Amino acid sequence: MRLLLAFAALLFVGIVSAQTPVSFEKKEYSFADGKVLPYRILYPENYDKTKKYPLVLFLHGAGERGNDNEKQLVHGSKLFLDAENRKKFPAIVIFPQCPANSFWASIKVDTTLRPRKLSFDYTGEANWPMTAANELVHKITSEESVDQRRIYVAGLSMGGMGTFEAVYRNPTLYAAALPICGGADLNSYSNWTGKTPFWIFHGDADPVVNVKLSRDAHEKLKSIKAKVKYTEYPGVNHNSWDSAFAEPDFLKWMFGQKRKK
């Protein structure tokens, strides 16, 4: 069964890759100390630099670490590559690749437990992939035709955790955040301004990341008067991104948020 699923995933990636627009490009970002962060970037169709476009940072999960992020084509990229979505919501989307043995979020993971026990701590320096991803956002913003009031971050699993931290460490950058099956350092969020809108997603049958992490993050954000929505899927496991991406208002809500001048 696993071999069949793996073959199906590879077949899907091959099909999507064959249909992928020329504007979906693979690049690398060199970090200050010599580390390299590979990423893919999707430009709007008929990209016109005389116009301003929203920018989305999409962070994937831990299972997609390595040197190439083609597996993302099965998850977040599919949402943004959809022809109808590209017409309705033209945007620049970046998909950085978290290298092997690295993490988007400042977490400690006890892998002996299911769901895994996760301990968050934002008090120190961010992990270098997180820092590099945020630097990449600033780089793309300075080089491309980006509407600086409409920069967004979304992610799933470990990327969902990174979504929370990206906003915490950049409180004036992102116009909205959409973490899926993630979690956050709630102690740090006690002193956060709460000005970035969140839409949080999780399945209540998630065997990998405890749904309580998203529930607690929702309650914490509400307590500091943040603009926050929470959608929980009954009986849905760790693949809750499939349900989240099927939400008819996922992109409409995201791109409807704007930073105040």
C-alpha distance (Angstrom), angle and dihedral (degrees) to the residues before:
residue distance angle dihedral
M1 . . .
R2 3.82 . .
L3 3.80 90.4 .
L4 3.79 90.5 50.6
L5 3.80 91.7 49.7
A6 3.80 91.3 47.3
F7 3.80 90.9 49.7
A8 3.82 90.8 48.1
A9 3.81 90.7 51.1
L10 3.81 91.8 49.3
L11 3.79 90.8 47.2
F12 3.81 90.5 50.8
V13 3.79 92.0 48.9
G14 3.80 89.5 49.2
I15 3.79 91.4 51.1
V16 3.80 93.4 46.7
S17 3.80 91.4 44.6
A18 3.79 90.2 53.1
Q19 3.79 89.6 52.2
T20 3.78 95.9 39.9
P21 3.81 112.2 123.1
V22 3.80 117.9 -113.4
S23 3.81 87.2 -114.9
F24 3.84 90.8 69.7
E25 3.78 99.5 92.9
K26 3.79 135.8 179.1
K27 3.82 115.8 -136.7
E28 3.81 141.0 156.9
Y29 3.78 132.9 -125.6
S30 3.82 116.8 -151.8
F31 3.78 113.4 -143.1
A32 3.82 122.0 -144.2
D33 3.81 95.5 -100.3
G34 3.79 94.7 47.8
K35 3.81 99.0 -92.2
V36 3.80 114.8 136.2
L37 3.79 126.5 -140.2
P38 3.83 112.1 -161.0
Y39 3.79 114.9 -151.8
R40 3.78 142.8 168.8
I41 3.77 123.4 -134.1
L42 3.78 128.3 -158.7
Y43 3.79 117.4 -158.2
P44 3.81 124.0 -162.2
E45 3.77 116.9 -95.9
N46 3.80 110.7 -93.7
Y47 3.80 88.6 13.6
D48 3.79 107.9 -150.2
K49 3.80 115.6 -166.6
T50 3.78 90.9 -161.0
K51 3.82 86.7 71.2
K52 3.80 130.7 64.8
Y53 3.82 120.3 -123.4
P54 3.80 134.7 -167.2
L55 3.81 115.9 -105.9
V56 3.82 123.3 -141.6
L57 3.81 125.5 -164.8
F58 3.81 107.8 -157.7
L59 3.83 118.4 -165.4
H60 3.80 118.4 -164.5
G61 3.80 130.9 -154.2
A62 3.79 133.9 -83.9
G63 3.80 93.4 -99.3
E64 3.79 89.5 66.2
R65 3.79 98.3 60.4
G66 3.78 118.3 126.2
N67 3.77 138.3 73.2
D68 3.79 100.4 -48.2
N69 3.79 132.5 37.2
E70 3.79 101.7 -156.6
K71 3.80 89.3 125.7
Q72 3.80 86.7 70.5
L73 3.79 87.4 71.3
V74 3.80 85.9 75.7
H75 3.81 91.5 54.2
G76 3.79 130.5 23.8
S77 3.78 98.2 1.3
K78 3.80 91.5 60.2
L79 3.80 89.8 62.2
F80 3.79 93.1 52.9
L81 3.81 95.7 38.5
D82 3.80 92.7 56.5
A83 3.81 107.0 118.4
E84 3.79 94.9 -135.6
N85 3.81 92.8 47.7
R86 3.80 90.3 50.3
K87 3.78 90.1 55.0
K88 3.80 95.6 45.9
F89 3.80 97.6 38.2
P90 3.82 111.2 28.4
A91 3.79 108.3 -171.7
I92 3.78 145.6 145.8
V93 3.82 109.5 -109.5
I94 3.80 126.1 -169.4
F95 3.80 123.9 -162.6
P96 3.82 110.4 -169.5
Q97 3.80 118.5 -164.2
C98 3.80 115.0 -128.7
P99 3.84 105.8 -139.3
A100 3.80 122.3 -122.6
N101 3.81 115.8 -74.3
S102 3.82 91.5 13.3
F103 3.79 132.4 108.9
W104 3.78 137.0 -148.1
A105 3.80 93.1 -144.7
S106 3.81 134.4 50.5
I107 3.79 96.5 -111.0
K108 3.77 141.6 136.2
V109 3.80 113.7 -141.7
D110 3.82 128.0 -154.1
T111 3.80 101.0 -160.1
T112 3.82 93.3 -177.7
L113 3.80 89.9 78.8
R114 3.82 131.1 69.8
P115 2.96 110.7 -123.7
R116 3.78 88.0 33.7
K117 3.78 116.5 -117.7
L118 3.80 109.2 -118.3
S119 3.81 124.8 -166.6
F120 3.81 116.5 -166.8
D121 3.80 127.0 -157.6
Y122 3.81 123.6 171.4
T123 3.81 95.4 171.5
G124 3.81 95.1 97.8
E125 3.78 131.9 52.0
A126 3.78 116.7 -57.1
N127 3.80 119.0 -103.9
W128 3.79 109.1 -91.8
P129 3.85 95.8 -111.9
M130 3.80 89.2 56.5
T131 3.79 91.6 47.5
A132 3.81 91.1 46.4
A133 3.81 92.1 48.6
N134 3.79 91.6 53.9
E135 3.80 91.0 45.6
L136 3.80 87.3 51.3
V137 3.81 89.8 55.1
H138 3.80 90.4 53.9
K139 3.82 90.4 46.2
I140 3.82 93.4 51.6
T141 3.80 90.5 44.1
S142 3.81 90.9 55.1
E143 3.81 95.4 44.4
E144 3.79 103.7 38.2
S145 3.79 135.6 51.3
V146 3.82 98.4 -90.5
D147 3.78 129.6 164.2
Q148 3.80 98.1 -131.6
R149 3.79 91.2 -157.2
R150 3.80 90.4 60.5
I151 3.82 109.0 53.9
Y152 3.81 114.7 136.3
V153 3.79 140.1 -175.4
A154 3.79 127.8 -153.5
G155 3.77 133.8 165.1
L156 3.76 147.7 158.6
S157 3.81 133.2 -127.8
M158 3.83 106.1 -26.1
G159 3.79 85.5 5.2
G160 3.80 88.3 54.9
M161 3.79 88.1 56.0
G162 3.79 88.9 47.7
T163 3.81 89.3 51.6
F164 3.79 91.2 61.9
E165 3.79 92.4 46.9
A166 3.81 94.5 45.1
V167 3.80 89.0 59.2
Y168 3.79 93.4 43.6
R169 3.80 91.9 53.3
N170 3.82 93.3 42.1
P171 3.82 104.7 38.0
T172 3.80 94.8 166.0
L173 3.82 99.9 40.6
Y174 3.79 110.8 67.2
A175 3.80 123.2 64.9
A176 3.82 92.3 -161.2
A177 3.80 141.3 -4.1
L178 3.82 129.9 -147.7
P179 3.84 112.5 -170.8
I180 3.80 118.2 -177.1
C181 3.85 121.2 -158.0
G182 3.81 92.2 -18.2
G183 3.81 139.3 119.6
A184 3.79 142.0 -148.1
D185 3.80 147.0 -145.4
L186 3.80 98.5 -93.0
N187 3.81 93.8 -173.4
S188 3.80 90.5 60.7
Y189 3.78 91.2 45.7
S190 3.80 88.7 59.5
N191 3.80 88.1 77.9
W192 3.81 96.6 38.4
T193 3.79 123.5 115.1
G194 3.80 94.6 -129.4
K195 3.80 95.4 -146.6
T196 3.81 96.9 133.0
P197 3.84 115.5 86.2
F198 3.81 115.9 -126.4
W199 3.78 133.2 -159.5
I200 3.82 107.5 -169.2
F201 3.83 124.2 -165.3
H202 3.81 132.2 -169.5
G203 3.80 141.2 152.8
D204 3.81 116.1 -126.1
A205 3.83 92.1 -139.5
D206 3.82 95.0 55.3
P207 3.85 107.3 143.4
V208 3.83 94.2 -172.1
V209 3.81 108.0 43.9
N210 3.79 114.5 29.6
V211 3.79 112.3 -118.7
K212 3.81 88.0 -138.0
L213 3.82 88.5 75.9
S214 3.80 91.6 63.9
R215 3.80 92.6 40.9
D216 3.81 90.9 52.7
A217 3.81 92.3 46.1
H218 3.80 89.3 51.7
E219 3.80 91.9 51.7
K220 3.81 92.4 45.8
L221 3.80 92.5 51.2
K222 3.80 90.7 47.6
S223 3.82 90.0 51.1
I224 3.81 91.6 57.7
K225 3.82 91.1 47.8
A226 3.80 94.6 -109.2
K227 3.79 120.1 159.7
V228 3.80 100.7 -108.2
K229 3.81 139.2 160.6
Y230 3.80 124.6 -168.3
T231 3.80 126.7 -161.6
E232 3.80 119.5 -174.6
Y233 3.80 122.1 -173.4
P234 3.85 116.5 -145.1
G235 3.79 113.6 -131.3
V236 3.81 93.3 2.9
N237 3.81 119.3 133.5
H238 3.81 132.6 -152.6
N239 3.81 90.9 -55.3
S240 3.79 89.4 75.3
W241 3.82 88.6 131.5
D242 3.81 87.5 78.3
S243 3.80 88.7 61.8
A244 3.81 92.9 41.3
F245 3.81 93.4 51.0
A246 3.81 88.7 49.4
E247 3.81 90.9 59.1
P248 3.82 104.7 115.0
D249 3.81 91.5 -142.2
F250 3.82 98.1 44.7
L251 3.81 95.8 105.7
K252 3.80 95.1 26.9
W253 3.81 91.0 56.8
M254 3.81 93.1 43.8
F255 3.78 96.8 50.0
G256 3.80 91.2 41.0
Q257 3.81 91.0 67.7
K258 3.80 117.9 90.2
R259 3.76 133.6 -179.1
K260 3.77 115.4 -119.1
K261 3.80 114.6 -113.4
